[in-house]
Amino acid sequence: MHLPCVGVPAKLVNNLFQDKEPWQIVTMTTTATLATIWLWNFIFQDESLVVRAKKQIFKLARHIPAIQEKINKELTNVNEVFQKDTLRRVKELSFTVTLPTKGLSDEKILNTIIQHVHLGNYDWKSGKVSGTVYRNDDKLISLIGNIYAIASYTNPLHPDVFPGICKIEAEVVKIACSLFHGDNETCGTMTTGGTESILLACKAYRDYAREIKGIKHPEIVMPITAHSAFDKAAQYFNLKVCSVPVNQDSYTVCIKAMKKAITKNTIMLVGSAPNFPYGTMDNIEEISKLGMKYNIPVHVDACLGGFLACFMTSAGYTFPPFDFQLPGVTSISADTHKYGYAPKGSSLILYRNKKYRHYQYTISTDWPGGIYGSPTINGSRAGGIIAACWATLMYFGHNAYIESTKKIIETTKYIEKRLRGLDGIFIFGTPATSVIALGSNQFDIYRLSEALNTKGWNLNTLQFPCGIHICITHLHTEPGVADRFLQDVECSLKDIWNDPHSEVEGKLAMYGMSQSIPDRSVVGDFTRYFLDAMYYTGDN
């Protein structure tokens, strides 16, 4: 069958180039191809053209003198607010900014430290704080204090000098490997916290992908709910973060979107068990399958609830597989200083086998100071923390961790059920372990946070969308604590319903306002001043 119109485009192209020299044709073709690629990349990015246009307009507007002056004035005001807040928190105690001429007495030093430790307006011992402190056990505190005093000067950087500390660290790692269903090949290291554990996993997979797969532009595919430590790793290690949306109802990662985000440059897939904002758990089983299908390592961030999750089944609860039982899971981060109840400064990064851990190490072979090998980010490490973590695990034992998990999950489910029955608020998804996140479609949820704050409660603030959450700890399982929280929520809601359209005030108003600013660099400036205030000594 004859189709006379088929040759028309070809004729048009031939006519266009019939008077051109070969070099001109090549130049025009190359230019057109590159321009098309640039235009495609410009239009089809992670953010829409409209969003990027708003950001650019806002950024350019900052250079207008009048606007720049107004922004600088607001930043100055914000800085002053943060500094005044710092002075308020330290309750007008004087700052020591120079060394004393003579050393202070033991009694003076001890009293000063006690005074500083007990500063603050929140009674965390009575369970009025979300997360932060996960257990209060006087016997354990005394034991840990004695152990740290003995091991405070030890350093596993020198295994020949302190072999016992290295042995203890190895034992902590192996105990954790067993809890997360590892085998004889499973390995890892202790770290100073969840952020370092995540940083090390990212560093390991970047270097593994570079050497084994030749990937020069590494990308991490992760849910938008994944911990901000992954963004920190991206900034440190020159990685690209490909954020994947969550399902609207469950607030767990959208597996279809994750699959779509995978490219030839993807070095790792991330899932949370559970995530920090909402306490929901991603479908690790499906992420594991993606990892197996595309031969990409899968990291499970269990920093927050890992030491609950690994005891859930033994405690009598149904819990989906999330650890090394799944063949695609190649690493897990879990904090011993949360529900492991060890003192602050201890976490774990675990790998399915040594081939990944090898890429975590930093090796320098040509340094004049000798061959240098370091397993983690730090060179010197606090042996006292390692010893204290080991002692905590030994102090509780398997059965006590199971019992503690039962109490925390029971309390979480009790609070969740009661909260779901209250008008005006909703719960984001289904809590997997111990975090309950609240939102509202009828009033500014930050008003509830503000009201609870006046009653002595300290909850975590969420954004995009606005929300708050409470992280249930062992302190909340003490008699009367959960009911006291629920009563205060109900009382606060009654007050809010008297004037549901009233706007939030104070710092939370600033927090809510910041979400509407297209140029996030301004919000970054606010945050820098907030961090500066932590180091404010009244004269700088």
Residue pairs with C-beta under 8 A, 6 or more apart in sequence:
17 25
17 28
20 28
42 49
43 49
45 52
46 242
46 243
51 518
54 518
55 518
55 519
55 520
57 518
58 517
58 518
58 519
59 519
59 521
61 67
62 68
62 71
62 519
62 522
71 522
75 525
75 526
75 529
78 510
78 526
78 529
79 529
79 532
79 533
81 507
82 529
82 530
82 532
82 533
82 536
83 533
83 536
85 507
85 533
86 533
86 534
86 536
87 536
87 538
89 119
89 120
89 121
90 119
91 119
93 115
93 116
93 119
95 537
95 538
95 539
97 537
97 539
104 112
121 456
122 128
122 129
122 456
122 457
122 458
123 129
123 456
124 132
124 133
124 458
124 475
125 133
125 136
125 475
126 475
126 481
127 473
127 475
127 476
127 478
127 481
127 485
128 456
128 457
128 458
129 457
129 458
129 475
130 457
130 458
130 459
130 460
130 469
130 470
130 471
131 338
131 460
131 471
131 473
132 458
132 471
132 473
133 473
133 475
134 337
134 338
134 339
134 341
134 473
134 474
134 475
135 341
135 404
135 473
135 474
135 475
136 474
136 475
137 341
140 341
140 392
140 395
143 391
143 395
144 343
144 388
144 391
144 392
147 384
147 387
147 388
147 391
148 343
148 384
148 385
148 387
148 388
150 384
150 387
151 165
151 383
151 384
151 386
151 387
151 388
152 382
152 383
152 384
153 383
153 384
154 162
154 165
154 383
154 384
154 387
155 161
155 162
155 165
155 380
155 381
155 382
155 383
156 162
156 165
156 166
156 169
156 381
156 383
156 386
157 374
157 379
157 380
157 381
159 166
162 383
165 383
165 386
165 387
168 386
168 387
168 390
169 189
169 190
169 386
169 390
171 390
172 190
172 336
172 348
172 386
172 389
172 390
172 393
173 187
173 188
173 189
173 190
173 348
173 350
175 393
176 188
176 334
176 336
176 348
176 350
177 186
177 187
177 188
177 324
177 350
179 307
179 310
179 311
180 186
180 302
180 306
180 310
180 323
180 324
180 332
180 334
180 350
181 323
181 324
181 325
182 323
182 324
182 350
182 352
183 324
185 352
185 353
185 354
186 324
186 350
186 351
186 352
186 353
187 350
187 351
187 353
187 354
187 357
188 348
188 349
188 350
188 351
188 357
189 200
189 348
189 349
189 357
189 360
189 375
189 376
190 336
190 346
190 347
190 348
190 376
190 381
190 386
190 389
191 197
191 200
191 346
191 347
191 348
191 349
191 376
191 377
192 345
192 346
192 347
192 376
192 377
192 378
192 381
192 382
192 385
193 335
193 337
193 344
193 345
193 346
193 347
194 227
194 229
194 301
194 303
194 304
194 333
194 335
194 347
195 227
195 229
195 232
196 347
196 349
196 376
196 377
196 378
197 303
197 333
197 334
197 335
197 347
197 348
197 349
198 227
198 229
198 230
198 232
198 233
198 299
198 301
198 303
198 333
198 349
199 229
199 232
199 233
199 236
199 237
199 377
200 349
200 360
200 376
200 377
201 268
201 299
201 331
201 333
201 349
201 360
202 220
202 230
202 233
202 234
202 237
202 239
202 268
203 233
203 237
203 359
203 360
204 331
204 351
204 356
204 357
204 359
204 360
205 218
205 267
205 268
205 297
205 299
205 356
205 359
206 218
206 237
206 239
206 267
206 359
207 359
208 267
208 297
208 355
208 356
208 359
209 215
209 218
209 267
210 216
210 218
211 359
215 264
215 265
215 267
217 240
217 265
218 237
218 238
218 239
218 240
218 265
218 267
219 239
219 240
219 241
219 242
219 263
219 265
219 266
219 267
220 230
220 233
220 234
220 239
220 240
220 241
220 242
220 266
220 267
220 268
220 270
221 242
221 244
221 258
221 261
221 262
221 266
221 268
221 269
221 270
222 230
222 241
222 242
222 243
222 244
222 269
222 270
223 243
223 244
223 245
223 246
223 252
223 253
223 258
223 270
223 271
223 272
223 275
223 282
224 243
224 244
224 245
224 246
225 246
225 251
225 253
225 272
225 275
225 276
225 277
225 278
225 280
225 282
226 243
226 270
226 272
226 275
226 301
227 272
227 275
227 276
227 301
227 303
230 241
230 270
231 241
233 239
234 240
234 241
239 267
240 265
242 261
242 263
242 266
244 253
244 254
244 257
244 258
244 261
245 253
245 254
245 257
246 252
246 253
246 254
246 280
247 253
247 254
249 429
250 280
250 429
250 430
251 275
251 277
251 278
251 280
251 428
251 429
251 437
252 280
252 281
252 282
252 283
252 429
253 271
253 282
253 283
253 287
255 283
255 286
255 287
255 290
258 269
258 287
258 290
259 290
262 269
262 290
262 294
262 296
266 294
266 296
267 296
267 297
268 296
268 297
268 298
268 299
269 287
269 290
269 291
269 296
269 297
269 298
269 299
270 298
270 299
270 300
270 301
271 282
271 283
271 284
271 287
271 298
271 299
271 300
271 301
271 322
272 281
272 282
272 300
272 301
272 302
273 281
273 282
273 284
273 300
273 301
273 302
273 305
273 306
273 309
273 322
273 432
274 280
274 281
274 304
274 305
274 309
274 431
274 432
274 433
274 435
275 281
275 282
275 301
275 304
276 304
276 435
277 428
277 437
277 462
277 467
277 469
278 428
278 429
278 431
278 435
278 437
278 462
278 467
278 469
279 304
279 305
279 429
279 431
279 432
279 433
279 434
279 435
279 436
279 437
279 469
279 471
280 428
280 429
280 430
280 431
280 432
281 320
281 322
281 432
281 433
283 320
284 298
284 300
284 320
284 321
284 322
284 326
284 329
285 320
285 321
285 322
285 326
287 298
287 328
288 298
288 326
288 327
288 328
288 329
289 328
290 296
290 298
290 328
291 297
291 298
291 328
291 329
291 330
292 327
292 328
297 330
297 331
297 356
298 326
298 328
298 329
298 330
298 331
299 330
299 331
299 332
299 333
300 322
300 323
300 329
300 331
300 332
300 333
301 333
302 309
302 310
302 322
302 323
302 332
302 333
302 334
303 333
303 334
303 335
303 338
303 347
304 335
304 338
304 433
304 435
304 471
305 338
305 339
305 432
305 433
305 434
305 435
306 332
306 333
306 334
306 335
306 338
306 339
307 334
307 335
307 336
307 338
307 339
307 340
307 401
308 339
308 405
308 408
308 409
308 433
308 434
309 319
309 322
309 323
309 432
309 433
310 323
310 334
311 401
311 402
311 405
312 319
312 405
312 409
312 433
313 319
314 398
314 402
314 405
315 402
315 403
315 405
315 406
315 409
316 406
317 409
319 432
322 329
323 329
323 332
324 332
324 350
324 352
329 352
330 351
330 352
330 356
331 349
331 350
331 351
331 352
331 356
332 348
332 349
332 350
333 347
333 348
333 349
333 350
334 340
334 347
334 348
334 350
335 346
335 347
335 348
336 342
336 346
336 347
336 348
336 389
336 392
336 393
337 343
337 344
337 345
337 346
337 347
337 389
339 404
339 405
339 408
339 434
339 473
340 346
340 389
340 392
340 393
341 392
341 396
341 404
341 474
342 385
342 388
342 389
342 392
342 393
343 385
343 388
343 389
343 392
345 382
345 385
346 385
346 386
346 388
346 389
349 360
351 357
351 360
360 375
360 376
361 373
361 374
361 375
362 372
362 373
362 374
363 371
363 372
363 373
364 371
364 372
364 373
365 371
396 404
404 474
407 474
407 477
408 433
408 434
408 472
408 473
408 474
408 476
408 477
409 433
409 434
410 477
411 472
411 476
411 477
411 482
412 431
412 433
412 434
412 436
412 472
413 431
414 482
415 436
415 470
415 472
415 476
415 482
415 485
415 486
416 427
416 431
416 436
418 486
419 425
419 427
419 436
419 438
419 486
419 489
420 426
420 427
422 489
422 490
422 493
423 493
424 440
424 442
424 443
424 493
424 496
424 497
424 500
425 438
425 439
425 440
425 445
425 448
425 493
426 438
426 439
426 440
426 441
427 436
427 437
427 438
427 439
428 437
428 438
428 439
428 467
429 437
431 437
434 471
434 472
434 473
435 469
435 470
435 471
435 472
436 469
436 470
436 472
437 462
437 467
437 468
437 469
438 445
438 448
438 467
438 468
438 469
438 470
439 445
439 465
439 466
439 467
440 448
442 500
443 496
443 500
443 501
444 466
444 503
444 504
444 512
445 466
445 467
445 468
446 461
446 466
446 468
446 504
446 508
446 509
446 511
446 512
447 496
447 502
447 504
448 468
448 489
448 492
448 493
448 496
449 459
449 461
449 468
449 508
450 504
450 505
450 506
450 508
451 492
451 495
451 496
452 459
452 488
452 489
452 492
453 459
455 488
455 491
455 492
457 485
457 488
459 468
459 469
459 470
460 468
460 469
460 470
460 471
461 467
461 468
461 508
461 511
462 468
462 469
463 511
463 514
463 515
464 515
466 512
466 515
470 485
475 481
476 482
476 485
496 502
503 509
504 512
510 526
514 523
514 526
517 523
